[in-house]
Amino acid sequence: MASPDILARAAALRQEIERHNYAYYVLDAPTVPDAEYDRLFRELQALEAEYPELATPDSPTCRVGGQPLDEFPKVRHAVPMLSIRTETDTTAAGARAFDARVRKELGLASDDAPVEYHAELKFDGLAINLRYEQGVLVAAATRGDGETGEAVSQNVRTVRAIPLRLHTDTPPAVLEVRGEVYMRRDDFERYNAKQREASKPTLVNPRNGAAGSIRQLDPAIAAQRPLSFFAYGLGEVQGWRDAPATHSATLDALVKLGVPVCAERRVCRGADELVAFHAEIAARRDQLPFDIDGVVYKVNRLDLQRDLGFVTREPRWAVAHKYPAQEELTVVEAIEVQVGRTGALTPVARLVPVFVGGVTVTNATLHNQDEIDRKDVRVGDTVIVRRAGDVIPEVVAVVLDRRPQPAPPRFDILQSHPVCPECGSHVVRLEGEAAARCTGGLYCPAQRKQALLHFASRRAMDIEGLGDKLIEQLVDRGLVRTPADVYRLDAETLSRLDRMAERSAANLLAAIEASKSTTLARFIFALGIRNVGEATAKDLARHFGELDRLVAATAEDLMTVREVGPIVAQSIVQFFAEPHNLDVVGRLRAAGVHWPESAGVQQSAGILAGKTLVLTGTLPTLTREVAKERIEAAGGKVAGSVSKKTDYVVAGEDAGSKLAKAQELGVTILDEAALLALLEPDNRTQQQFDF
């Protein structure tokens, strides 16, 4: 006899499971990961097995899923769409236990031949029944509660993978194909990227995307979703001549009929081959183009399936053998930030340790402030954490009904971290950017390697020999902290580094010395100011002429420079407002880095101001780089492709498709001589600003 406490616990489990069922099957908005749901379900099953009087007709253990939505017509399945038993022992023992049960039910002795099984994948999507009559798709329905589903024919017809007519001249009178509508990971990512660009809601995960798409009332919305389909079995069948005798042959026959079937399947003999299949798929799980949460074993012979039959809500002849859960519940203990090599501050949730995806997870990325706001993650929240393979764990969603009361305050990066935790420089978030960033680009330890690599690059200070491997050694050994320290290196210091011989050290020191004589444009570009590329650096150098004038410029001053808008101006002002950056610039100048300066000129004076040019082919005397610099010095812009907005195409020998495109659009075509003639008025006034 069950005690009052047991009765109360069973009632509470039924209520919670039904709530999760409703959220998952009806609302398509899961509130807990599968592993948590399975634990609740197993607990209720165990209580009902121990206390039979608890097993009520309305218990979740007596039915498959949730009720169909009222908005869709109801369809009663001719053959029930029952779910299969889940084997949660993710080790080899799970497969062996299934084989042992089957052999026992079939009355096989230990020395009898191995049972033949069909092993396939357990997809993470929405189960669908497709009804073909005389080879034509006439109806489609969801699983629903197993007995009655929802008529979703119009939406299913939008899934291009599903044939509207079977590929045969002699189809069965009735053939119900059962399978899974799912969404590939790459399709899911592309769809969400487009949604974000359009400031529209994104999908939570591929499974939710597939289910929500099929159960849209408007078929036009379903048609916009990138859905796929795999068949895995049959429902009602009438008049199929020469019907296959095994499950594997049935799937082969479906392929010939034009129905998609996953190629990741195999006929296995005995438990050892089931174990091998489970392990092989586990090793490749994260490389699959779609999500799975396990594999499925089915007795292959259909006559043996009929002999084995069903128990309660599950067939005895099949089982789903799961993998370690990729989603689990845990609690956010704190939210901290990590500074990346580009200066971006990434919020990280510190978690109560939880075993997920085969490892113990204590941290999960929150990406940026927009993601924190969208998911409304707060310290103290119970959250769903996902980990797939080697992907960094992330917080998928908050379980709002478990939020502490009173509710914890919202987290704001700029309020909690007004200065960089690595270097103390100011943290800013520019308009239009998702990330908050440290402004101490030349000084911040987290950005050292990236800043140095950019500083030494060919189009910046052009320090040949100072590459990523050497920079890594210099930074890791504490020999270089800022770009200014590069000019303090000597032969003795360099000789102690790995793979640095006397000659290579001498060559590097010569390159460092040569880099001291540069141009203002190169120096500005080398500073690595966010949003300031080569072209902008040239424009700034021409406009201001002197570094001190650039440092002192206001945002309004900067926006008078060609193609410098408010975001770029804000980046420049904030960079030079940081004392750490000014200190490094001062030390670089003290080390001997210098460039010609001038009074500066207005870009509007250029003969090509406002003009767009495209270079193609090989010019007789000018290299592509020099031609580009001369055009930009005259106020023009060099684009990479020809369009209606192109003013001139400069064509040399072996000009290709760009020349043809220009001729097609009627764009003016110049040779080198015509270009030089066009540039002549600006030659003498602009030469001092060339790279």
N, C-alpha and C positions, 0 to 999 in steps of 0.2 A: 504494500500500500504506500503510495507516494505521500510524503509529508507536505504540509502547507508551503514550506519553502520550495520544494521540488515543483509543486503545482504552479506557484508564482513564477518560478524561473522558466518553466515551459511556456507559460502564457506570454511572458516577456519576450522570449525567443521568437515565438510565432509572430508577435506584433512587429518586432524589429525586422525579421526576415521578410514579412509581407511589405513593410515600408520600403525595404531595399528592392524587392521585386517590382514594386510599382515604379520606383525611380528608374530602374534599369530597363524593364520591359515596356512600360507604358509611356513614361516621360522621356526615355532615351537619355537620361541624365544620371549616370551611376554616382552613388554617394560614397561607396567604399570599394576598395580593390577586391578582386575575385578571391584572393587568399583569405581576407577577413570574412567575406560571405561564406566561403566553404567551412571555415571554423565554426561559425554560428550554426550552419546547417548540420554539420557532423555532431555538434553538441546536442541539438534537438533530436537527431536520429538516435543517438546513444540513450537519451532519456526515455524515448518512446520504446526502444528495445528492452530497456530494463524495467519500465513500468508500462505495460501494454495498455492500461486504462487511460493513459495520456493521449493515445493515438486517436484523434478526432477526425471526422470526415473532412473538415476544412483545414487540416494541418498542411503547411507548405510541403511536407514530405510526401503527400499524396497526389501532388500535381506537378506539372513541369515548369510552368512559368506564370506570367501575369495575364490578366484579362485583356481582350482586344479593345482598342479605342472605339468609342461610340460613333465617331465620325466616319469610320470605315464600315462597309457592309461586312457582316459575319459570314464565314465560310466553314462548313463542317467538313473535316477531312475524312475522305473515304477510308483511309488507313491512318490511324493515329500517328502523329509526329512525336514520338516519345524520345526523351533524351537518354543518353547512355551513362552508365556508372563512371564515376571519376576515381581513378587510383591516385591518391595523393602521396604515396611513397615514391619519391622521385628517383630512388636508386634502382638498380637492376632487380631488386627483390619485388618491385611492383609488377614487372612483366612476368616474373616467375610465378607470382601468386595467382595472376590471371590464368596462366597456362595450367597450373595445378587445379584450379576450380573447374576449368573446362574439361580436363581429363577425368576428373571425378564425376561430373555430371554425365559424361559420355560413357562412364563405366570402363575406362581404359586402364590396363595394367601398366606397370612400370616398363615392361619390355615390349609393349605395343609401339607401333610406329608413331613418330611425332605428328601432332596435329598441324594441318596447314592453315596459316593465317594470312590475312591481307593487312599490311601496315601502311598507314597514311597519316597525313598531317591533321591536326585539330586547329582549324582556322578560327580567327577572332573577328567574326562579322555578324551577319543576321541570317538565320536559317530561313529558307524559302522553299515552297513547293510549287513547281511549274507543271501545269496540266496541259498535255498535248493530246488533242483528239484528231485522229487521222493525220497526224504529223504537224498540225498547226497549233501554236500556242494560243490557248483560249482563256486561260486564267492563271493567276499567280496569287499565292496567299502566304502570310507569315505563319510561324509555328503557333503563336498565341498561347493557349493553355494546353496545347497538345491535341485536344479534341476539336477545338474551334479556333480558327485564325482570322486574320484580316485580309480582305480582298484588296490587293495592291497591284492589280494587273497593269494599270496605266503607268505607274512608276517603274515597274519592272521592265516594261517595254522600252524604257529609255536606256537600259543597260545594254550596251552594244555587244558585249560578250555573249549575251543570251540569244540563241537563234530563235527567230519568230516562226521558222518552219524547219523541221528535221530534214537532214540531208539523206533522204531515202525515197524511193518510189513505192515501197511497200511498208509503210509505217504501221505500228500497232494501232488498234482501234482507240485505245487509251494508254497513255504512258505518262505517269507522274514522276518527274525528275526532282530529286531533292538535293539541295546544296546550300552553299553559303555565298551571299553577296558580301563583298569585302572591298576595302580600299587599299591600294598599294601605298607603301610609305612615301615613295617619291611623288606620287599623285597627291597624297595628303599634304606634303610639304609645299608643293607648288600651289595647291588650292589655298592654303592658309596664307602664303606669301601674297597672293593676289588680293585676298580679303583684307590683309593688313594695309596694303597699298591704297585700297579703296575705303579704309577706315570702317570696315564692316566686321561683324563677329566672326571669329575663327572657330574651328572644330576642336574639341578637346583631345580626341585621339582617333585613329583610323576606324576602330570598331564603332565608336559613337557616330562618326561621320557616315558610315555605311547604313547603320540602323536608322538614323535620323533622316537620311535621304530617301530611303524606300518608304518611310512612314510620313512623308510630307503630303499634305492634302493637295498641293499644287504640283502636278507632274512637271511643270516647267522648271521648278526649283530642282527636282530630282535630276532632270536632264542636264543641269549645269554641274552636277557633282561627278567626279571621275571614278565611277564604280566598276568593279570587276566581279566575276562569278566563277566558282568551281562546283561541279557536281560531285556528290559522294554516295548517292544511293537512290532508291526508288520508293514510290508510294504505290498507288493502285496501278495495276497493269492488266490490260485486256487485249487478247488477240495478238500477242507477240509470238509469231512463229519462230521456232528454233531459239527460244529464249535461253540465255546462258545459264549454266548450272553452277557457276561460282561468282563470287562478288568481283574478283579481279577481271573475269571475262565480261561481266556486266559493265564495268567502267570502260573497258576496251571498246565494247559495243557502243557506248555513249559517245566516245571520241569519234567513231566512224559516223555517227549520226549528227556530228557537228556541235556537240555539247562540250564545253570546256571541262577538262579534268586535270587536276594537278599531276605533274610528272613525278613529283617526289612521293612515290609509292612503290611497294615491293611485296611480293609473295614470300613469306617466311615459313620455315618448317621448324617448329618447336620453339622453346623459350630462349635458347641461346641466340637465335637469329632475331627475335624480337628485341632482346637486350642490345644487340649490335646496331639495329636500326635506331633505337632510342638514343644511343650514344652518338651515332653518326650525325643525326639531325641536331642534337644538342650542340655539337661542335660547330655546326654551320647555321645555327638558329639566327644569329644576328646578321648574317650575310644574306638571308632570304629577303626577297623584295616585299614581303608582307608579314604581318604579325601572326604568330601562333603561340599557344600556351601549352602545347603538348602534342602527343601523337595518339593515334587511335588504332587499336588492334581489333580485327573482326575475324571470326571463323570464316574461312574462305568458301567452303561448300554450303550452298543455300539449303540443301536438304538437312544438313547438320544444324544450321541455324534454326530451322523449323522444329527439329527435335529438341533443341535446347530451350526454345521458347523464351518467356519473360518472367520476371519476378517483380511484383508491384508495378513500378513505373519504369523499369529498365530491362533491356534484353540481356539474357545470360551470355550471349555469344559475342559481346563487344565490350570494350572498356576504353576510356580515355586515360592515358598515362601522362600525367602532367610533368612539367619542369618546375624548378624553383621559381617562386612568384617573382615577377618583375615589378610588382606594385605592392606596397605595404603601408600600414598606418603607423605613424609615430608622432611625436610632439616636438614643436619648435622651442628650443630652450633659449636661443638668442639669435640675433641677426647681426652679422659682422660684414666687413667689406675686405676685398682683396684688390690690390692695385696691379693692373696688367702692364705689359711692356709698352703699350701705347698710352698709358696714363688713365685708362678707363677704370672706374671703381665698380667692381662687380659685387653685389650683395650675396652673401652666403648664409644659408640657414644652418645653425648648429643644432643637431638633432639628438634626441634620446636614441642611443644605438638601436638599430633594427636590422635584421637579417633579410636582405632582399637581393634577388638576382644572383644568389650564390655567395654573397659577401656581406660583412657587417658594415652598414653605412652610418656615418656620424655627421656628414656634411652633405648639403645639396645646393646647387646653384639656384639663385632666384633671377638671374640674368640682368635685370636693370629695374629702375624705379617704375617704368610703365608696367612691367610684368608684376611687380609687387602690388601695384594699385589695381591691376586687372583681376588678379587672383585674391586680392585683399588678405595677404598673409601677414599675421601678427605674431609676436612672441607669445607663447602659451597655446597657440592653436594646435589642434590635431589635424594633420595633413596626410595626403596620399603622396608617397614618394615613389618614383619610378627609376629603375636602373635597368638598362638593356646592354649586355655585353660590356665593352670598355667605355661606353658613353658615360659622361659625368652624370651622377644622379641629380634629378631635378624634382622640385615640388610641383606636382600636377594640379592639385586642387586642395582647398580647405574643406574640412567637414564642419560646416557652420553650426550644426546642432550640438557640437561638442565644444564650442568656444567658451572659455571661462567667462563668468559674469561677476562684476561688471566687465564689459569688453575691454581688452587691452588697447592702448593707443595705436594709431597707425604709424608705420615706420616711414621716415623720410630721410633719404641719404644726405641731402644738403643740410638738414637740421642736425642730424647726428654726427656728420663728418664735414664741418665747414672747412677744415684743412686736411691735407693728405696725411694718413697715418704713417706713411713711410718717410716723408721729408718735411712736413709742416707747411707746404705751399698751399695756396688757396685752391679750393675745389669749386668748379663751375659746371653748369649745364647749359650749353648753347641752345638757342632756339632751333627746333627741328631735329635735334639729336636725342637719341634714347639714353645715352650714357652720360653720367657725370664724370668729369675728368680732373685730374691733377694738373695744375698749370706749371709745375716745376720741371718742364721737359728736359732741361740741360743738367738738372741737379738731382732729380728724384732717383733713388737707388733702384726702384722697380723698373724704371725706363732706361737705365744706363746702357744696356747692350744694344737696344733698338736705336737709341739716340746716337750712340757712337758709330754704329753701322751706317746709319743715314749720313752722319757728318762726314765720314770718310769716303762715301760713295763717289763714283766717277763724275757725276753731274753736280756734285756738291763741292767738297774740298779736294776731291780726286787724290786721295792718299793711297797709291797703289801698294798692295801687300798687306794692308790693314783690313783683313776680312773677318768673317764671323768666328772662325776657329781661334784666331789670335785674340780678337776682342774678348771672347769668352775666357781665355786664360788671364788676360790682363785684369778683367773685372773680378773674376773669381779669386785671384790672388791679391786683390786690393791695391793693384799698382795704378789703376786708372779709375777715377770716380766721375770725372766730367771731361768733355772734349779738351779743356785747357790742359789737363794732365798729360795728354798725348805729346805735347810739345816739351815736356820735361823728361821724356824717356831718353835713355842713353844706351850705348852698346853693351855695357856690363849687365844692365837690367834685362835687356832683350836676350842676351846669350843664355840666360837661365831658363828661358821658356822652351817648351817642347818643340822639336823640329825647327829650331831657329839657329841656323849656322851663322858663322861670322859674316859670310857674304850676304846672306839674306837680311841679317840685321843691318848691315851697312846700307843695303838698297832701301830698306824701310826708312831708315833715318834720313836718307837723301830725299825720299818722297815726302816725308814730313816737313823737311826744310823747304822744299820746293813749293809746298802747299801754302806757305806763309804769304806768298805773293798771289793774290787772287783778285776777284772782282766783287763789287758790292752785291751784285745779284746772286752770285754763287754763295757768298757768305750768308745772305738772308735765307736762301734756300736751305743751306746746311744747318741752320738753327732748328729746323724741324717744327716750325710754328704750325699748329693745326690749321688745315684748310689753305695753307700757302704753298702752292706748287711752284714749278719752274717758271711758268709764264707769269704768275702773279709776282714772284720775286723779281723778275726783270722789270715789270711795270712799276713796282715800288722803287727799285733802284733808279730808274729813269726819272720818275716823278720827284723824288726827294733828293737824289744826288748824294746825300750824306746820311750816315747811319744815325747820327745824333738827332737829325730832323725827323727821321722815321720813329725813333724811340719817343720823341716828344709829341708825336702827332696824336690828335684826338680822333675819335670815331668819325666825326664829321669831316676832318681833314682827309682821312683815309678813303672815305667814300667818294672823294673827287677823283681818285685814281681809276683808270679804266677797268671795268669789270670787278671792282671791289665793292661788294654789297655789305649790308649790316652784319651778317654772320662772320665773314672774313675780317671785317674791321674789328668786331668784338674779340675775335681770336687774337689778333695782333696786339690790341690794347691790353688784354689780360696777360699775354705773354710778357710784355715789357713792364707791366705793373708788378711783376713778381721779382722781389729783390734778389732771390737766388739766381734767376736767369741773368739779370744785369751784372751780378758779380762774375759769373762765368764769362760773359761777353767782355767784361773789363780785363779779366785774366788772359783771354785769348789775344786781345790787342796788346797787352803788356808783353806777351810771349813773342810778339813780332808779326802777328797776322795783320796784313795791311792790304789796301786796295785804292785805286784812284777815286777821288771824290770830285764832285762838281756842284754847280748851282742847281742842277735839276731842270727838267723840261716838262711841259704839259703834253700828255699823250695826244691831245686833240690836234697838235701841230703836225702829226705824222700824215704823209700823203695817202696812206692806206687806212687811216682811222675809220673804223666801222666796216671794213671790208673783210670778207672771208675767202681764203685761198686754199687750194688743195694741190699738193705736190705729187707727181707720178713719173716714173721712169728715171733714167740717169741723165743729169745735166752735164754739159761739156766741161765746165770748170768748177762749178759750185757743188759742194757736197750737200746732201739733204739737210744736215744739221746747220751748215752755214746759211743756206737759203732760208731756212726757217727763222734763224736769228735775224737776218736782214729784213725779212717781212715783218717780224714782230717789232723790230726797231723802228719801222716806219708806221707803227700803230695798227698793223693788220693782224688777223688771227689765222692760224694754220689749222685746218680741220683734217680729219682722217678719211672722210668719205664725201662723195659728191651728192649734193641735193639741190633743190630749187633755190635754197638760200645762198649757194656758192656764187661768189662774184667772178673769180678767175680760177682756171686750172692751169698750172705750170707743168708742161709736159716735156719730157726728155726722151732719150732713146729707150726702146722697149717699154713704152707706156702701155698699160694694159686696160683692164675693165673700167678704170676711173676715166680714162680718156673717152672711151666709148659712151659712158654714161653722160659725160659732159656734152658730147656731140648730140646725144639724144635729147638732152634738156635745153640745148641752145646756150650753154654757158661759154663765156669768152675764154679762148685757149691762148696761152702765152708760151713762147719758147724762152730760153734763158736770156737772150738779147733783149726781148721785149720786157722781161721782168726787170733787168738792170736799168733799162731806160725809164721804167715806171718808178724805180727807186732812186734815181739819180738826184733829185732835189733834196733828198734826206740823207745822202751818204755821209757828208762831212760832219753834220751835226749829231749823227747817231753813233758813229764808230766807237767812241769812248765807252759806250755802254754794252758793247757786244761781249759775249762770254769769251 
